[in-house]
Amino acid sequence: MVVIRLSRGGAKGRPFFNVVVADKRARRDGSFIERVGFYNPSATGGEETLRLVQDRITYWKSVGAQASPTVERLIKQSVQQAA
C-alpha cells in the first residue's frame, strides 16, 4: 500500500518534515516515491510553514494512496490558507 506521510529532518529540537509518498513498509525516514511538500512547525518570522503540491496529492489519492491523520490535517490547513 502507498501512503502519504511525514518524513522527519532537521536538527535536534528544531524539526523539519517533508511530506512524502512512500510504500507503507518503508522506514519513516527511508526511501520514498515522491516528495510532495514540506512542513516546518518551528518557522519564525517570514519563513514559510507549509507548502504542499495539491495536484500531486490529488493524483496520489486518486490512485489509492492513503494520507496519515497528520497529513490530512495539514492538507485541510493548506486549503484554508489558499482560500
Contacts in CASP RR format, 6 or more apart in sequence:
PFRMAT RR
TARGET T0000
AUTHOR 0000-0000-0000
METHOD contacts of the structure
MODEL  1
MVVIRLSRGGAKGRPFFNVVVADKRARRDGSFIERVGFYNPSATGGEETL
RLVQDRITYWKSVGAQASPTVERLIKQSVQQAA
1 23 0 8 1.000
1 24 0 8 1.000
1 66 0 8 1.000
2 21 0 8 1.000
2 22 0 8 1.000
2 23 0 8 1.000
2 24 0 8 1.000
2 33 0 8 1.000
2 60 0 8 1.000
2 63 0 8 1.000
2 64 0 8 1.000
2 65 0 8 1.000
2 66 0 8 1.000
3 21 0 8 1.000
3 22 0 8 1.000
3 23 0 8 1.000
3 24 0 8 1.000
3 65 0 8 1.000
3 66 0 8 1.000
3 67 0 8 1.000
3 68 0 8 1.000
4 19 0 8 1.000
4 20 0 8 1.000
4 21 0 8 1.000
4 36 0 8 1.000
4 57 0 8 1.000
4 60 0 8 1.000
4 61 0 8 1.000
4 65 0 8 1.000
4 66 0 8 1.000
4 67 0 8 1.000
4 68 0 8 1.000
4 71 0 8 1.000
5 19 0 8 1.000
5 20 0 8 1.000
5 22 0 8 1.000
5 28 0 8 1.000
5 67 0 8 1.000
5 68 0 8 1.000
5 70 0 8 1.000
5 71 0 8 1.000
6 17 0 8 1.000
6 18 0 8 1.000
6 19 0 8 1.000
6 20 0 8 1.000
6 28 0 8 1.000
6 39 0 8 1.000
6 68 0 8 1.000
6 70 0 8 1.000
6 71 0 8 1.000
7 17 0 8 1.000
7 18 0 8 1.000
7 19 0 8 1.000
7 20 0 8 1.000
7 22 0 8 1.000
7 28 0 8 1.000
7 29 0 8 1.000
7 30 0 8 1.000
7 32 0 8 1.000
8 15 0 8 1.000
8 16 0 8 1.000
8 17 0 8 1.000
8 28 0 8 1.000
8 29 0 8 1.000
9 15 0 8 1.000
9 16 0 8 1.000
9 17 0 8 1.000
9 18 0 8 1.000
9 29 0 8 1.000
10 16 0 8 1.000
13 42 0 8 1.000
14 42 0 8 1.000
15 41 0 8 1.000
15 42 0 8 1.000
16 38 0 8 1.000
16 39 0 8 1.000
16 40 0 8 1.000
16 42 0 8 1.000
17 38 0 8 1.000
17 39 0 8 1.000
17 40 0 8 1.000
17 41 0 8 1.000
18 35 0 8 1.000
18 37 0 8 1.000
18 38 0 8 1.000
19 35 0 8 1.000
19 36 0 8 1.000
19 37 0 8 1.000
19 38 0 8 1.000
19 39 0 8 1.000
19 52 0 8 1.000
19 71 0 8 1.000
19 74 0 8 1.000
20 32 0 8 1.000
20 33 0 8 1.000
20 34 0 8 1.000
20 35 0 8 1.000
20 36 0 8 1.000
21 32 0 8 1.000
21 33 0 8 1.000
21 34 0 8 1.000
21 35 0 8 1.000
21 36 0 8 1.000
21 56 0 8 1.000
21 60 0 8 1.000
21 65 0 8 1.000
22 30 0 8 1.000
22 31 0 8 1.000
22 32 0 8 1.000
22 33 0 8 1.000
23 31 0 8 1.000
23 33 0 8 1.000
26 32 0 8 1.000
34 56 0 8 1.000
34 60 0 8 1.000
36 52 0 8 1.000
36 53 0 8 1.000
36 56 0 8 1.000
36 57 0 8 1.000
36 60 0 8 1.000
37 51 0 8 1.000
37 52 0 8 1.000
37 53 0 8 1.000
38 50 0 8 1.000
38 51 0 8 1.000
39 49 0 8 1.000
39 50 0 8 1.000
39 74 0 8 1.000
40 47 0 8 1.000
40 48 0 8 1.000
40 49 0 8 1.000
40 50 0 8 1.000
41 49 0 8 1.000
43 49 0 8 1.000
50 74 0 8 1.000
50 77 0 8 1.000
50 78 0 8 1.000
50 81 0 8 1.000
52 74 0 8 1.000
52 75 0 8 1.000
52 78 0 8 1.000
54 75 0 8 1.000
54 78 0 8 1.000
54 79 0 8 1.000
54 82 0 8 1.000
57 67 0 8 1.000
57 75 0 8 1.000
61 67 0 8 1.000
67 75 0 8 1.000
END
